[in-house]
Amino acid sequence: MSIWPGRSGSRDWLRNRNTVEYLGIWKSIYNPLFYYGEFAIIKSQAGLNSYKISVKDWGEKTNAIGLKVTAGRYGGHMRILMII
């Protein structure tokens, strides 16, 4: 399932400070292996014009579960997996 056309939609979504804060709260409840130190760095930069992070980078840096990027036929597609 593609939520946004192209690849930049998910990066723009993760630039939003409110989204990053929401994901941090969600992950703190449902993911005991979440990397809080790396999350604090991301949270401090979220909302800045120069800040961008991909879903892949978010997952690798914070050890987040539930967001997964899979390559589609014509580019990246983002799938949201609810793993609880």
VOPAGU-2260 file (C-alpha; in pm, 1 decimal, decimal comma):
REM VOPAGU-2260
SITE   aa  ch    i         X         Y         Z
SITE  MET   A    0       0,0       0,0       0,0
SITE  SER   A    1     145,8     335,3     -98,0
SITE  ILE   A    2      33,0     621,0     125,1
SITE  TRP   A    3     202,4     904,4     -62,5
SITE  PRO   A    4     310,0     931,5    -423,0
SITE  GLY   A    5     687,6     937,9    -448,2
SITE  ARG   A    6     943,8     903,5    -176,5
SITE  SER   A    7     938,7    1245,5     -14,1
SITE  GLY   A    8     596,0    1207,9     150,0
SITE  SER   A    9     713,5     986,8     434,2
SITE  ARG   A   10    1018,4    1208,0     495,7
SITE  ASP   A   11     794,0    1513,2     518,1
SITE  TRP   A   12     565,8    1324,8     754,7
SITE  LEU   A   13     861,2    1240,4     981,7
SITE  ARG   A   14     983,8    1602,6     978,8
SITE  ASN   A   15     680,2    1709,1    1178,3
SITE  ARG   A   16     765,1    1750,8    1546,3
SITE  ASN   A   17     419,9    1635,8    1658,8
SITE  THR   A   18     455,2    1314,1    1459,7
SITE  VAL   A   19     798,5    1243,0    1607,7
SITE  GLU   A   20     670,2    1306,2    1961,6
SITE  TYR   A   21     369,9    1078,7    1902,2
SITE  LEU   A   22     591,1     800,4    1766,6
SITE  GLY   A   23     822,9     839,3    2066,2
SITE  ILE   A   24     535,8     795,9    2310,9
SITE  TRP   A   25     398,7     499,1    2114,7
SITE  LYS   A   26     737,6     330,7    2099,4
SITE  SER   A   27     807,8     388,7    2469,2
SITE  ILE   A   28     488,0     198,7    2551,6
SITE  TYR   A   29     512,5     -87,3    2300,5
SITE  ASN   A   30     885,3    -130,9    2225,4
SITE  PRO   A   31    1113,7    -211,8    2520,3
SITE  LEU   A   32    1418,8    -206,9    2288,3
SITE  PHE   A   33    1358,8     150,2    2167,4
SITE  TYR   A   34    1674,7     368,0    2162,5
SITE  TYR   A   35    1584,6     674,3    2368,4
SITE  GLY   A   36    1921,8     847,3    2325,4
SITE  GLU   A   37    1896,9     850,6    1948,0
SITE  PHE   A   38    1529,4     947,3    1973,1
SITE  ALA   A   39    1621,8    1253,8    2180,8
SITE  ILE   A   40    1855,8    1370,9    1904,8
SITE  ILE   A   41    1587,9    1321,6    1639,0
SITE  LYS   A   42    1326,3    1496,2    1852,9
SITE  SER   A   43    1551,2    1798,2    1905,3
SITE  GLN   A   44    1596,4    1836,8    1528,4
SITE  ALA   A   45    1237,7    1763,3    1422,4
SITE  GLY   A   46    1051,9    2063,7    1290,4
SITE  LEU   A   47    1362,2    2240,8    1160,8
SITE  ASN   A   48    1363,9    2332,2     792,8
SITE  SER   A   49    1695,0    2153,2     740,0
SITE  TYR   A   50    1584,0    1829,2     908,8
SITE  LYS   A   51    1487,2    1522,3     708,1
SITE  ILE   A   52    1481,4    1155,5     800,6
SITE  SER   A   53    1362,1     856,2     604,1
SITE  VAL   A   54    1152,3     575,5     747,1
SITE  LYS   A   55    1450,5     343,5     701,6
SITE  ASP   A   56    1680,7     577,0     897,7
SITE  TRP   A   57    1416,4     618,9    1169,6
SITE  GLY   A   58    1397,2     241,8    1213,5
SITE  GLU   A   59    1773,0     190,9    1214,7
SITE  LYS   A   60    1853,7     478,8    1449,5
SITE  THR   A   61    1580,9     415,8    1707,9
SITE  ASN   A   62    1536,9      38,5    1673,5
SITE  ALA   A   63    1172,1     112,9    1599,2
SITE  ILE   A   64     929,5    -157,2    1501,0
SITE  GLY   A   65     604,5    -105,1    1316,7
SITE  LEU   A   66     726,7     103,2    1023,0
SITE  LYS   A   67     878,4     -77,9     730,7
SITE  VAL   A   68     990,8      37,7     388,1
SITE  THR   A   69     966,6    -199,2      97,5
SITE  ALA   A   70    1077,4    -126,0    -255,3
SITE  GLY   A   71     790,9    -115,6    -498,3
SITE  ARG   A   72     785,6    -144,4    -872,1
SITE  TYR   A   73     835,4     227,6    -937,6
SITE  GLY   A   74     995,3     341,8    -613,6
SITE  GLY   A   75     963,9     320,3    -240,6
SITE  HIS   A   76     641,5     228,2     -70,7
SITE  MET   A   77     580,4     264,7     298,7
SITE  ARG   A   78     393,2       3,7     489,0
SITE  ILE   A   79     275,5      56,9     840,3
SITE  LEU   A   80     282,8    -262,6    1040,0
SITE  MET   A   81     116,3    -252,3    1377,1
SITE  ILE   A   82     328,8    -485,2    1586,4
SITE  ILE   A   83     222,0    -499,6    1947,1
